[in-house]
Amino acid sequence: MNILVIGSGGREHTICWALSKSPKVDKIYCLPGNGGISEIAECVPISVMDFDSIVEFVDSHKDIELTVVAPDDPLAGGLVDRLNEKGHRAFGPKANAAIIEASKAFSKYLMKKYGIPTANYEEFNDYENAKDYVSKAKYPLVVKADGLALGKGVIICNNVDEGLKAVKEMMIDSKFKDAGKTVIVEEFMSGQEVSILSFCDGKTIVPMVNARDHKRAYDNDEGLNTGGMGTFSPSAIYTPEIEKEVMNNIILPTLDAMNREGRTFKGVLYFGLMLTSDGVKVVEYNARFGDPETQVVLPRLKTDLADIFNAVVDGTLDKLNIEWSDEACVCVVMASGGYPENYEKGKAITIGDLDKDILLFHAGTKLQDGKLVTSGGRVLGVTALGKDINVAREKAYANVEKISFDGAFYRKDIGIKK
């Protein structure tokens, strides 16, 4: 079968790589793709939000049997709905289900209504009310833009000044554009974070192996929130007891809640979790593969990813036995200087002689005059498998040192916390 993947980041490169290993996949298209994806897929220069051109492309390529919509914006915008309306098979939730990520106000409402554990919160769409609330609130607290903000619309505030600044940036300065018109102000939760991605066909939900992300830009979890500076899988803190608690108190209740709301979810449902002293609580939901969690989860997948995608679309996930490798995996993100704020593009990338078993997933790269250059904030994900986290970590960092571009930086502590 031939498959089209929508997107251009490290997540999409990983998905294309996993699909390329399937004996059932003949050809992969990717739009718009990136410099690394172009090595394994035919890249097409169409924006992920140009729905008319995407549908036209699928219409004109009768050989495409499945379209995988990977990024959050086209999912929230209803690309799966558009494709389905034209009779095309598509992997990913429809817009009315993707709202679980697209609106934090909706996801908090859902959790409150159905008793799914999460932080206490208040919702504001009036700046003066939000300003008054954060002026009197207990700190630290968290201010979140309601809509999609590339993983950056979450600000941890330690005092009143920071709280007022965060609310003003979102609601008045439009730092995150329309995403910040409504804000969520919630209690700060302390504890260890873990990410659980799951395959879901609307009736059956199957969690993947766990992963831990590093959101802050710099070592020791300092600096601004980013889309993710690195990740590893598995985490020792996610014990079988906690896994059972999460399944019973969070994962299954979320599936049931979405069905009760008439928003049946089919695709990848992501649970960002906090292991607090009061039990496990939901930090956030995503309606797609996480990035860079995908870069350490899919390399551990033993089952054919194409089979899983088809089972989700067909509603037959309960008939599939999904298997995982016991190996550990670590991904270190190499980013452009200045990320997650201002950074320059077009920097030439030099890649040395990497170890043969290293997986190099491209995020922000493109080919320019036949040469690989930077084109985004997060540029590359250097990924390694090993018998345990320490072995995988050493391999990943040894190969990071073989790659260079002007302004490159990366965290040096990915995989240290367990």
VOGUTI-490243 format. One line per field, with one value per residue: residue in three letters; residue number from 1; z, y, x of N, C-alpha, C in turn. Coordinates in steps of 0.2 Angstrom, whole numbers. Layout:
REM VOGUTI-490243
type	(ALA:...) $
seq	(NUM:...) $
n.up	(Z:...) $
n.north	(Y:...) $
n.east	(X:...) $
ca.up	(Z:...) $
ca.north	(Y:...) $
ca.east	(X:...) $
c.up	(Z:...) $
c.north	(Y:...) $
c.east	(X:...) $
//
This chain:
REM VOGUTI-490243
type	(MET:ASN:ILE:LEU:VAL:ILE:GLY:SER:GLY:GLY:ARG:GLU:HIS:THR:ILE:CYS:TRP:ALA:LEU:SER:LYS:SER:PRO:LYS:VAL:ASP:LYS:ILE:TYR:CYS:LEU:PRO:GLY:ASN:GLY:GLY:ILE:SER:GLU:ILE:ALA:GLU:CYS:VAL:PRO:ILE:SER:VAL:MET:ASP:PHE:ASP:SER:ILE:VAL:GLU:PHE:VAL:ASP:SER:HIS:LYS:ASP:ILE:GLU:LEU:THR:VAL:VAL:ALA:PRO:ASP:ASP:PRO:LEU:ALA:GLY:GLY:LEU:VAL:ASP:ARG:LEU:ASN:GLU:LYS:GLY:HIS:ARG:ALA:PHE:GLY:PRO:LYS:ALA:ASN:ALA:ALA:ILE:ILE:GLU:ALA:SER:LYS:ALA:PHE:SER:LYS:TYR:LEU:MET:LYS:LYS:TYR:GLY:ILE:PRO:THR:ALA:ASN:TYR:GLU:GLU:PHE:ASN:ASP:TYR:GLU:ASN:ALA:LYS:ASP:TYR:VAL:SER:LYS:ALA:LYS:TYR:PRO:LEU:VAL:VAL:LYS:ALA:ASP:GLY:LEU:ALA:LEU:GLY:LYS:GLY:VAL:ILE:ILE:CYS:ASN:ASN:VAL:ASP:GLU:GLY:LEU:LYS:ALA:VAL:LYS:GLU:MET:MET:ILE:ASP:SER:LYS:PHE:LYS:ASP:ALA:GLY:LYS:THR:VAL:ILE:VAL:GLU:GLU:PHE:MET:SER:GLY:GLN:GLU:VAL:SER:ILE:LEU:SER:PHE:CYS:ASP:GLY:LYS:THR:ILE:VAL:PRO:MET:VAL:ASN:ALA:ARG:ASP:HIS:LYS:ARG:ALA:TYR:ASP:ASN:ASP:GLU:GLY:LEU:ASN:THR:GLY:GLY:MET:GLY:THR:PHE:SER:PRO:SER:ALA:ILE:TYR:THR:PRO:GLU:ILE:GLU:LYS:GLU:VAL:MET:ASN:ASN:ILE:ILE:LEU:PRO:THR:LEU:ASP:ALA:MET:ASN:ARG:GLU:GLY:ARG:THR:PHE:LYS:GLY:VAL:LEU:TYR:PHE:GLY:LEU:MET:LEU:THR:SER:ASP:GLY:VAL:LYS:VAL:VAL:GLU:TYR:ASN:ALA:ARG:PHE:GLY:ASP:PRO:GLU:THR:GLN:VAL:VAL:LEU:PRO:ARG:LEU:LYS:THR:ASP:LEU:ALA:ASP:ILE:PHE:ASN:ALA:VAL:VAL:ASP:GLY:THR:LEU:ASP:LYS:LEU:ASN:ILE:GLU:TRP:SER:ASP:GLU:ALA:CYS:VAL:CYS:VAL:VAL:MET:ALA:SER:GLY:GLY:TYR:PRO:GLU:ASN:TYR:GLU:LYS:GLY:LYS:ALA:ILE:THR:ILE:GLY:ASP:LEU:ASP:LYS:ASP:ILE:LEU:LEU:PHE:HIS:ALA:GLY:THR:LYS:LEU:GLN:ASP:GLY:LYS:LEU:VAL:THR:SER:GLY:GLY:ARG:VAL:LEU:GLY:VAL:THR:ALA:LEU:GLY:LYS:ASP:ILE:ASN:VAL:ALA:ARG:GLU:LYS:ALA:TYR:ALA:ASN:VAL:GLU:LYS:ILE:SER:PHE:ASP:GLY:ALA:PHE:TYR:ARG:LYS:ASP:ILE:GLY:ILE:LYS:LYS) $
seq	(1:2:3:4:5:6:7:8:9:10:11:12:13:14:15:16:17:18:19:20:21:22:23:24:25:26:27:28:29:30:31:32:33:34:35:36:37:38:39:40:41:42:43:44:45:46:47:48:49:50:51:52:53:54:55:56:57:58:59:60:61:62:63:64:65:66:67:68:69:70:71:72:73:74:75:76:77:78:79:80:81:82:83:84:85:86:87:88:89:90:91:92:93:94:95:96:97:98:99:100:101:102:103:104:105:106:107:108:109:110:111:112:113:114:115:116:117:118:119:120:121:122:123:124:125:126:127:128:129:130:131:132:133:134:135:136:137:138:139:140:141:142:143:144:145:146:147:148:149:150:151:152:153:154:155:156:157:158:159:160:161:162:163:164:165:166:167:168:169:170:171:172:173:174:175:176:177:178:179:180:181:182:183:184:185:186:187:188:189:190:191:192:193:194:195:196:197:198:199:200:201:202:203:204:205:206:207:208:209:210:211:212:213:214:215:216:217:218:219:220:221:222:223:224:225:226:227:228:229:230:231:232:233:234:235:236:237:238:239:240:241:242:243:244:245:246:247:248:249:250:251:252:253:254:255:256:257:258:259:260:261:262:263:264:265:266:267:268:269:270:271:272:273:274:275:276:277:278:279:280:281:282:283:284:285:286:287:288:289:290:291:292:293:294:295:296:297:298:299:300:301:302:303:304:305:306:307:308:309:310:311:312:313:314:315:316:317:318:319:320:321:322:323:324:325:326:327:328:329:330:331:332:333:334:335:336:337:338:339:340:341:342:343:344:345:346:347:348:349:350:351:352:353:354:355:356:357:358:359:360:361:362:363:364:365:366:367:368:369:370:371:372:373:374:375:376:377:378:379:380:381:382:383:384:385:386:387:388:389:390:391:392:393:394:395:396:397:398:399:400:401:402:403:404:405:406:407:408:409:410:411:412:413:414:415:416:417:418) $
n.up	(0:-3:7:13:23:33:38:45:54:67:73:62:53:60:60:46:45:53:46:34:36:35:26:19:15:1:-5:1:3:8:15:20:22:26:25:30:29:15:11:12:8:-4:-5:-4:-9:0:11:28:31:20:15:4:-7:-2:-1:-15:-20:-14:-20:-34:-33:-34:-29:-16:-1:12:23:34:47:56:63:76:72:59:62:72:64:56:45:44:44:31:22:24:20:7:4:7:16:32:45:62:73:71:70:80:90:91:98:111:113:106:114:129:139:136:138:152:157:153:161:174:174:172:183:181:187:189:190:200:194:185:173:161:150:150:152:163:174:174:177:190:197:197:204:217:219:225:225:218:202:187:170:156:139:130:117:103:104:99:109:118:125:139:155:169:184:197:205:209:200:189:186:182:171:162:159:153:142:135:134:130:123:114:112:109:98:93:101:115:119:127:144:155:172:183:198:203:201:209:206:198:180:167:150:142:127:117:106:99:94:96:102:108:118:118:127:124:126:140:141:145:144:141:144:147:141:145:154:170:170:167:161:147:142:129:114:117:122:122:126:134:135:143:158:175:185:182:187:188:196:196:183:182:190:182:170:175:181:173:159:153:158:151:138:139:143:131:122:128:126:113:105:98:99:88:84:89:106:118:134:146:161:179:192:207:225:229:220:203:191:177:166:153:138:122:105:96:91:102:101:106:110:102:95:103:107:95:89:98:95:89:82:66:60:50:50:63:61:51:58:68:60:55:66:73:83:94:90:87:92:100:101:110:111:123:124:129:125:120:115:110:107:96:95:87:90:102:101:112:107:97:83:70:53:40:42:38:40:47:46:54:54:59:71:65:70:75:75:66:67:58:61:60:46:29:12:3:-12:-14:-1:16:27:42:47:56:74:83:77:75:80:89:91:101:104:117:129:142:149:152:144:131:132:133:120:112:115:112:98:95:97:85:76:69:68:65:80:87:100:115:127:141:150:147:150:162:174:181) $
n.north	(-6:12:26:42:55:68:82:89:88:81:71:67:62:51:43:41:34:22:17:14:3:-7:-22:-21:-8:1:13:30:45:62:77:94:88:86:89:76:67:67:57:45:46:53:70:83:100:106:115:111:116:119:114:112:110:98:89:88:83:70:66:65:56:41:30:31:24:27:41:49:60:70:82:94:106:104:93:99:108:100:92:78:76:82:74:62:65:65:52:46:36:40:42:48:59:66:83:86:78:80:92:90:92:104:114:119:123:115:102:103:105:93:84:88:86:72:67:65:65:80:96:109:123:139:147:160:173:186:200:209:202:190:196:202:190:183:192:190:177:161:156:145:146:141:147:145:146:144:138:130:131:128:120:129:138:138:144:144:152:161:171:186:196:189:181:191:196:185:183:196:195:185:188:202:206:196:186:172:173:170:159:163:170:166:160:148:147:138:127:124:109:98:86:71:70:61:53:46:38:33:21:22:16:21:12:3:5:6:8:14:11:19:36:50:67:82:97:110:123:122:114:105:108:122:138:143:135:123:115:103:96:84:66:51:33:17:25:22:26:24:13:-4:-4:10:11:3:11:22:17:13:25:36:34:24:30:43:39:34:46:54:47:48:61:62:63:53:46:43:38:44:46:56:56:68:66:69:63:65:68:66:56:51:63:72:82:87:84:77:76:68:60:63:75:77:63:53:49:41:31:24:18:7:-1:-16:-22:-21:-4:0:-9:-7:7:4:-4:4:14:5:1:-11:-14:-21:-34:-35:-39:-29:-27:-24:-19:-23:-15:1:18:34:51:65:82:93:110:126:141:152:148:144:156:169:164:160:155:143:139:130:112:100:83:70:54:44:32:16:11:22:32:46:58:70:87:102:104:107:104:114:120:108:106:102:112:122:124:127:128:117:106:93:76:66:49:34:17:5:-7:-2:13:21:16:18:32:36:32:41:54:53:53:65:74:73:80:96:114:131:140:129:121:110:101:94:84:74:60:58:59:48) $
n.east	(4:2:6:2:9:6:15:30:40:51:43:36:46:50:38:37:49:47:36:42:49:40:34:23:21:23:26:30:22:26:20:23:36:54:72:77:67:65:74:68:55:43:43:32:29:18:8:3:-9:-16:-29:-37:-28:-22:-32:-35:-23:-23:-35:-30:-21:-23:-17:-14:-18:-20:-20:-10:-13:-3:1:-5:-12:-19:-27:-35:-41:-49:-45:-45:-59:-62:-55:-61:-74:-73:-71:-59:-47:-41:-30:-31:-39:-56:-61:-70:-66:-52:-52:-50:-36:-35:-42:-39:-48:-59:-54:-51:-64:-70:-63:-66:-80:-81:-74:-60:-44:-35:-27:-33:-43:-46:-55:-53:-59:-59:-49:-47:-53:-45:-33:-36:-38:-25:-18:-21:-19:-13:4:17:9:1:-1:-10:-12:-27:-29:-20:-2:10:16:21:13:12:15:25:22:30:28:18:21:26:14:5:12:12:-2:-5:3:-2:-16:-18:-6:-6:3:3:-6:-22:-24:-22:-33:-42:-38:-32:-30:-21:-18:-2:6:16:29:34:35:27:25:11:7:-6:-14:-30:-46:-58:-66:-58:-43:-26:-12:5:22:30:36:48:48:58:55:59:71:85:98:95:81:79:75:65:49:49:45:50:65:72:71:66:64:61:54:59:51:38:29:22:11:7:5:-7:-16:-16:-22:-35:-40:-38:-35:-45:-57:-56:-58:-71:-78:-76:-83:-96:-98:-101:-90:-81:-65:-52:-37:-21:-20:-14:-7:-2:6:6:15:9:9:-3:-8:-9:-11:-19:-9:-10:-19:-15:-19:-13:3:16:29:46:43:38:50:57:48:42:54:55:45:38:28:20:18:10:0:-6:-11:-20:-29:-34:-41:-50:-57:-53:-44:-44:-41:-28:-12:-1:17:32:49:62:72:80:78:84:83:91:89:95:96:92:102:95:82:68:64:69:77:90:89:94:107:121:123:133:137:145:153:142:137:132:120:113:99:94:84:76:70:69:75:81:84:95:100:106:112:111:102:98:81:72:67:69:81:87:85:94:95:96:96:98:104:100:95:106:116:110:110:123:127:119:124:137:136:130:140:146:140:137:132:131:128:122:114:111:103:112:108:99:90:96:88:77) $
ca.up	(0:-2:12:14:30:34:43:43:60:69:74:55:51:64:58:40:46:55:40:28:38:34:20:16:12:-6:-6:6:2:14:13:15:23:27:22:31:26:8:9:12:6:-9:-2:-9:-5:1:18:31:32:14:15:-3:-11:1:-4:-22:-21:-13:-26:-40:-32:-32:-26:-9:2:19:24:42:49:62:67:79:68:54:66:75:59:52:39:43:41:24:18:25:16:0:4:9:23:36:52:66:76:68:73:86:95:92:103:118:113:104:119:136:142:135:141:159:158:152:167:180:173:173:188:180:191:186:194:201:189:183:166:160:144:151:155:170:178:175:181:197:200:198:209:224:219:229:220:211:198:180:166:150:133:129:111:101:104:98:115:122:128:146:158:176:187:204:209:206:194:183:184:178:164:158:157:149:136:131:132:128:118:109:111:105:94:95:106:121:120:134:147:160:177:187:203:201:203:209:206:192:174:162:145:139:121:116:100:101:88:98:107:112:119:119:129:121:131:143:140:149:140:145:141:147:136:147:159:176:169:168:154:144:139:122:111:119:121:122:129:135:137:148:165:181:190:180:190:186:201:193:176:183:192:176:166:178:184:168:152:152:159:146:132:140:143:125:119:131:124:106:102:98:97:84:82:95:112:122:141:149:167:184:198:213:232:229:215:196:188:170:165:147:133:115:100:91:93:105:98:103:113:96:93:107:107:89:88:102:92:86:78:60:62:45:53:68:58:48:64:71:56:54:72:74:87:99:86:86:98:99:105:111:112:130:124:131:120:122:110:112:102:94:93:85:95:103:102:108:105:90:80:63:49:34:44:36:45:45:50:53:53:64:72:61:74:77:72:66:65:56:63:56:41:22:7:-1:-17:-13:5:22:32:47:45:62:81:84:71:74:86:89:95:101:108:121:134:147:148:152:137:126:133:131:113:109:116:108:91:95:96:78:72:70:64:69:85:89:107:117:134:142:155:145:152:169:179:179) $
ca.north	(0:18:30:49:57:75:85:91:88:75:66:64:58:45:39:39:29:16:14:12:-4:-12:-25:-19:-1:1:20:35:53:67:84:96:84:90:86:69:63:66:51:39:48:58:76:87:106:109:117:106:119:120:108:111:106:91:84:88:79:63:64:64:50:35:24:33:21:30:47:50:67:70:88:96:111:101:89:103:111:96:89:71:76:84:68:57:67:63:45:44:34:44:41:54:61:71:90:87:74:84:98:88:96:111:118:117:124:110:97:104:104:86:81:90:83:65:65:63:69:85:102:114:128:144:149:167:176:193:201:212:197:186:200:202:183:181:197:187:169:158:155:146:144:140:151:141:148:139:135:127:136:124:117:135:142:136:148:143:159:160:177:190:200:184:180:197:197:180:185:201:193:180:191:208:206:191:182:166:175:168:154:166:174:163:157:144:148:132:126:121:103:96:78:68:69:55:54:40:39:27:20:22:16:23:7:0:10:2:12:12:11:26:40:56:72:87:103:117:124:121:109:106:111:129:142:143:129:122:109:97:96:77:62:44:27:19:28:18:29:22:6:-8:-1:16:9:1:17:27:14:13:32:41:32:22:36:48:36:34:53:57:44:50:68:62:65:47:47:38:40:43:50:57:58:71:65:71:59:69:65:64:52:53:68:74:89:89:79:79:72:65:58:68:76:71:56:48:47:35:26:20:13:1:-4:-22:-23:-17:2:1:-14:-3:12:1:-7:10:16:0:-1:-18:-13:-27:-40:-34:-39:-25:-29:-19:-21:-22:-10:8:23:40:55:71:87:98:116:132:146:157:144:144:163:171:161:161:149:143:137:123:106:95:77:66:47:42:25:13:10:28:35:53:61:78:91:108:104:107:104:120:120:101:105:102:118:122:128:127:129:111:104:86:72:61:44:28:11:2:-12:1:20:23:14:22:39:37:32:46:60:52:55:72:77:72:84:103:119:137:141:123:119:105:99:88:80:70:53:57:58:41) $
ca.east	(0:5:3:3:10:6:19:37:45:54:38:34:51:50:33:39:54:43:32:47:51:34:34:16:21:27:28:27:23:25:20:29:42:60:78:78:61:66:78:63:48:43:41:27:29:11:7:-1:-15:-19:-33:-39:-23:-21:-38:-34:-17:-25:-39:-27:-16:-27:-13:-14:-23:-21:-17:-9:-12:1:2:-11:-16:-23:-31:-40:-44:-54:-42:-48:-66:-62:-53:-67:-80:-71:-71:-52:-46:-37:-28:-31:-46:-59:-60:-74:-62:-46:-53:-47:-30:-36:-45:-38:-54:-63:-51:-52:-71:-71:-60:-70:-87:-81:-70:-53:-39:-31:-26:-39:-41:-51:-55:-54:-59:-59:-42:-47:-55:-39:-28:-38:-37:-18:-15:-23:-19:-7:10:17:3:2:-5:-10:-16:-32:-28:-13:3:17:19:25:8:11:20:25:24:33:26:12:23:26:8:2:15:10:-9:-5:6:-7:-23:-17:-1:-7:10:1:-11:-29:-24:-22:-39:-45:-33:-33:-25:-22:-14:5:7:23:30:37:31:28:20:9:4:-10:-18:-37:-50:-65:-69:-52:-37:-20:-6:11:27:30:42:48:50:62:52:63:77:92:99:92:75:79:74:58:46:50:42:54:73:74:66:69:59:56:55:58:46:31:29:16:6:5:2:-14:-19:-18:-27:-42:-43:-37:-36:-52:-62:-56:-61:-78:-80:-76:-89:-102:-99:-102:-84:-77:-58:-49:-30:-16:-22:-8:-8:4:4:10:14:10:9:-10:-10:-7:-15:-17:-7:-13:-20:-13:-23:-8:9:20:36:49:41:38:56:59:43:42:60:54:39:40:23:20:15:4:-6:-9:-15:-26:-34:-37:-46:-56:-60:-52:-38:-44:-39:-21:-7:5:23:37:56:64:77:79:79:86:83:94:87:99:92:95:103:90:76:62:62:71:83:91:88:99:114:124:123:139:136:151:152:138:137:127:114:110:94:94:77:76:64:69:80:79:89:95:106:109:115:107:103:93:75:67:70:72:84:88:84:99:92:100:94:103:101:97:95:113:120:107:111:130:128:116:128:143:135:128:147:149:136:138:130:132:123:118:114:107:104:117:106:93:90:99:83:74) $
c.up	(0:3:12:21:29:39:40:48:61:70:67:52:54:61:51:40:48:49:35:30:37:27:16:13:6:-7:-1:3:8:12:20:16:25:24:24:29:19:6:9:10:0:-6:-7:-5:-5:9:21:32:26:12:7:-7:-8:-2:-11:-24:-20:-18:-32:-39:-30:-29:-19:-5:9:20:32:43:56:66:70:75:63:57:69:70:55:46:38:41:34:20:18:21:9:-1:5:16:26:43:56:68:71:72:80:92:96:97:110:119:111:109:126:140:142:139:149:161:158:159:173:179:175:178:187:183:187:191:194:196:188:176:165:152:144:155:162:175:180:179:189:201:202:203:216:225:224:223:223:208:191:175:159:145:131:123:110:101:103:104:120:126:136:150:166:180:195:208:206:200:188:181:180:171:159:155:152:142:131:129:129:122:113:107:107:101:97:101:113:123:126:137:153:166:182:193:200:205:203:209:199:186:170:156:143:133:120:109:102:94:90:103:111:112:121:121:126:127:134:141:144:144:144:141:141:143:138:153:166:176:170:161:153:142:132:120:114:117:121:126:130:136:138:154:170:185:188:181:187:190:198:187:177:185:186:172:169:180:178:161:150:153:154:140:133:140:136:121:121:128:116:102:101:95:94:82:88:100:117:129:144:157:173:190:204:220:233:224:208:194:181:170:159:143:126:111:95:94:96:101:104:106:107:94:97:108:101:88:93:100:88:80:72:61:57:48:59:66:55:53:67:67:55:60:74:79:92:96:85:92:97:104:104:113:120:130:127:125:122:115:113:106:102:91:90:90:96:104:110:106:98:89:73:60:44:36:42:41:42:50:48:52:59:65:68:64:76:73:72:63:64:58:59:52:34:18:3:-5:-15:-6:11:26:37:44:50:69:83:78:70:81:85:94:95:106:111:126:140:145:148:146:132:126:131:123:109:109:112:101:90:94:89:73:74:65:68:74:88:97:109:124:135:148:153:147:159:174:176:179) $
c.north	(6:23:38:51:65:78:86:91:81:69:63:60:51:40:37:33:22:13:11:5:-9:-15:-23:-12:-1:8:25:42:56:74:89:92:89:86:79:65:62:60:45:40:53:64:80:94:109:110:112:109:121:114:107:107:99:87:83:83:72:61:62:58:44:29:26:29:23:36:48:57:67:76:90:101:108:97:93:107:107:93:81:71:77:78:63:58:65:56:42:42:38:42:47:55:66:78:90:83:78:90:96:91:103:116:116:118:118:104:97:103:97:82:82:87:76:63:62:67:74:91:106:120:133:146:157:169:184:195:204:207:192:190:201:195:182:186:194:180:167:155:149:144:143:143:147:145:142:135:132:133:133:122:123:139:140:140:146:149:158:166:181:193:195:182:185:198:191:181:190:199:189:184:198:209:201:187:176:167:173:163:157:170:172:159:153:145:142:131:123:114:101:88:77:68:63:56:47:41:32:27:19:21:18:18:4:5:6:7:9:12:18:30:46:61:78:94:109:117:122:116:110:109:118:132:141:136:129:117:102:96:89:73:55:39:21:22:23:20:26:14:2:-5:6:15:7:7:21:24:15:20:37:39:29:27:41:45:36:41:55:53:46:57:68:64:59:48:41:40:39:48:50:59:61:70:68:66:63:65:63:59:55:58:70:81:91:83:82:74:69:63:64:69:80:64:51:45:42:30:21:16:7:-3:-10:-24:-18:-11:2:-4:-10:3:9:-1:-1:13:12:-2:-8:-19:-19:-33:-40:-35:-35:-26:-24:-22:-19:-17:-3:12:30:45:62:76:92:104:122:137:151:154:143:151:164:167:161:154:149:141:130:118:102:89:72:59:44:34:22:12:16:30:43:56:68:81:97:108:105:107:111:120:113:101:106:108:118:126:128:128:123:108:97:82:66:55:38:23:8:-3:-9:9:23:22:18:30:41:37:38:52:59:54:62:76:77:76:92:108:125:139:135:123:114:104:93:83:76:63:52:55:52:41) $
c.east	(4:2:6:4:10:10:26:42:48:49:36:39:51:44:34:44:51:39:36:49:46:34:28:16:25:30:25:28:23:25:19:35:48:66:79:73:62:70:74:56:48:39:37:27:22:10:2:-8:-19:-23:-36:-34:-21:-26:-37:-28:-19:-30:-36:-22:-20:-24:-12:-20:-25:-17:-16:-8:-9:1:-5:-15:-21:-28:-37:-44:-49:-51:-45:-55:-66:-60:-58:-73:-79:-70:-64:-51:-40:-36:-27:-38:-49:-59:-64:-71:-55:-46:-50:-40:-31:-38:-43:-44:-59:-61:-52:-60:-73:-69:-64:-77:-86:-76:-63:-48:-35:-31:-32:-37:-47:-50:-57:-54:-59:-52:-42:-49:-49:-34:-29:-37:-30:-15:-16:-22:-13:-2:14:11:5:-3:-4:-14:-21:-31:-21:-8:10:20:22:20:7:17:19:27:25:30:20:15:23:19:4:5:13:3:-9:-2:1:-13:-23:-12:-1:-1:8:-5:-18:-29:-24:-28:-42:-39:-36:-28:-26:-17:-7:5:14:24:34:33:32:23:18:5:0:-13:-25:-41:-57:-68:-63:-46:-31:-14:0:16:28:36:42:52:54:60:56:69:83:92:96:85:74:77:66:55:47:45:44:61:76:70:69:63:63:58:54:53:39:31:22:10:3:2:-6:-18:-21:-23:-34:-45:-42:-39:-43:-57:-62:-59:-69:-81:-81:-82:-96:-104:-100:-96:-79:-70:-55:-42:-25:-19:-16:-10:-2:2:9:9:15:9:1:-13:-8:-13:-14:-15:-10:-14:-17:-17:-19:-2:13:27:40:48:41:44:59:54:43:48:59:48:41:34:23:16:9:-1:-9:-13:-21:-31:-37:-43:-52:-59:-59:-45:-38:-42:-32:-17:-1:11:28:44:57:69:75:80:80:86:86:92:92:95:96:96:98:83:74:60:65:77:84:91:94:106:116:125:129:137:141:149:149:138:131:120:110:105:94:88:78:70:64:75:77:85:89:101:109:112:110:108:97:87:70:71:73:74:84:87:89:97:96:96:99:99:98:98:102:117:117:109:119:131:125:121:135:142:133:135:149:145:137:134:130:126:120:119:110:108:108:115:100:94:94:93:79:67) $
//
